[in-house]
Amino acid sequence: MFPYSDHSNDFYSGMYSSRPGFKKHIKDGSSALHASSKLLALRAINQSKNDSDIAELLKAQDGLLDIMGVVQDHHAIAGTTSEFVTDDFHFHLTKAIDQNDQVY
């Protein structure tokens, strides 16, 4: 069980309590993705929208969908990734949320 050890003096601890800010950021990204999915559905059934409008909405949502798939990896969500990887995830998630928010 916990703390998990894969070597004699190497322990993983705090896996589910580490990096709470990053976990909150992932939740915010998930909320933005779900909200944009609902708005996309409403706009897609609107007869006044043309194909280019729908394509722009899908493009913004695809970026967020991609990074959400990455940050929900078990290493990222458990906090066992290295700091520079977490920083990179933060950067890409922030960028995708901002692009999504501009369109929606």
C-alpha positions as CSV (number, residue, x, y, z in Angstrom):
1,M,0.0,0.0,0.0
2,F,1.2,3.5,0.7
3,P,3.8,4.9,0.8
4,Y,4.7,3.0,-2.4
5,S,8.3,2.1,-2.9
6,D,10.0,0.8,-6.0
7,H,13.5,0.8,-4.6
8,S,14.8,0.3,-1.1
9,N,15.0,4.0,-0.2
10,D,12.8,5.5,-2.8
11,F,9.2,6.3,-1.8
12,Y,6.2,7.8,-3.4
13,S,4.2,9.7,-0.9
14,G,1.6,12.5,-1.1
15,M,0.5,11.2,-4.5
16,Y,-3.1,12.4,-4.1
17,S,-2.4,15.5,-2.0
18,S,0.5,16.9,-4.0
19,R,0.2,19.8,-6.5
20,P,-3.4,20.8,-5.5
21,G,-3.1,23.9,-7.8
22,F,-2.5,21.7,-10.8
23,K,-5.4,19.4,-9.9
24,K,-7.7,22.5,-9.6
25,H,-6.4,23.7,-13.0
26,I,-7.4,20.3,-14.5
27,K,-10.8,20.6,-13.0
28,D,-11.2,24.1,-14.5
29,G,-10.2,22.7,-17.9
30,S,-12.7,19.9,-17.6
31,S,-15.4,22.4,-16.7
32,A,-14.5,24.6,-19.7
33,L,-14.6,21.6,-22.0
34,H,-18.0,20.4,-20.8
35,A,-19.4,23.9,-21.1
36,S,-18.0,24.4,-24.6
37,S,-19.5,21.0,-25.6
38,K,-22.9,22.1,-24.6
39,L,-22.5,25.5,-26.3
40,L,-21.2,23.8,-29.5
41,A,-24.3,21.6,-29.6
42,L,-26.6,24.6,-29.2
43,R,-24.8,26.5,-31.9
44,A,-24.6,23.6,-34.2
45,I,-28.3,23.1,-34.3
46,N,-28.8,26.8,-34.9
47,Q,-29.8,27.2,-38.5
48,S,-28.1,30.5,-38.9
49,K,-24.6,29.1,-38.3
50,N,-22.6,28.2,-41.4
51,D,-20.0,25.5,-41.8
52,S,-17.0,27.8,-41.2
53,D,-18.5,29.0,-37.9
54,I,-18.9,25.4,-36.7
55,A,-15.4,24.6,-37.9
56,E,-13.9,27.4,-35.8
57,L,-15.8,26.2,-32.8
58,L,-14.6,22.6,-33.3
59,K,-11.0,23.8,-33.8
60,A,-11.0,25.6,-30.4
61,Q,-12.6,22.7,-28.7
62,D,-10.2,20.1,-30.2
63,G,-7.2,21.9,-28.6
64,L,-8.8,21.7,-25.2
65,L,-9.9,18.1,-25.7
66,D,-6.4,17.1,-26.7
67,I,-4.6,18.6,-23.6
68,M,-7.3,17.3,-21.3
69,G,-6.5,13.8,-22.5
70,V,-2.8,14.4,-21.7
71,V,-3.2,16.0,-18.2
72,Q,-5.6,13.3,-17.0
73,D,-2.9,10.7,-17.4
74,H,-2.4,8.8,-14.1
75,H,1.1,10.2,-13.6
76,A,0.0,13.8,-14.1
77,I,-3.1,13.6,-11.9
78,A,-1.3,11.7,-9.1
79,G,1.5,14.2,-9.0
80,T,4.3,11.8,-9.8
81,T,5.5,13.7,-12.9
82,S,8.6,15.9,-12.6
83,E,8.2,19.7,-12.1
84,F,9.2,20.7,-15.6
85,V,6.6,18.3,-17.1
86,T,3.9,19.7,-14.8
87,D,4.9,23.3,-15.8
88,D,4.6,22.3,-19.5
89,F,1.2,20.8,-18.8
90,H,0.1,24.1,-17.1
91,F,1.3,26.1,-20.0
92,H,-0.5,24.0,-22.6
93,L,-3.7,23.7,-20.6
94,T,-3.8,27.5,-20.0
95,K,-3.3,28.2,-23.7
96,A,-6.0,25.7,-24.7
97,I,-8.5,27.2,-22.1
98,D,-7.8,30.7,-23.3
99,Q,-8.3,29.8,-27.0
100,N,-11.5,28.0,-26.1
101,D,-12.8,30.9,-24.1
102,Q,-12.1,33.4,-26.9
103,V,-14.4,31.4,-29.2
104,Y,-17.1,30.6,-26.7
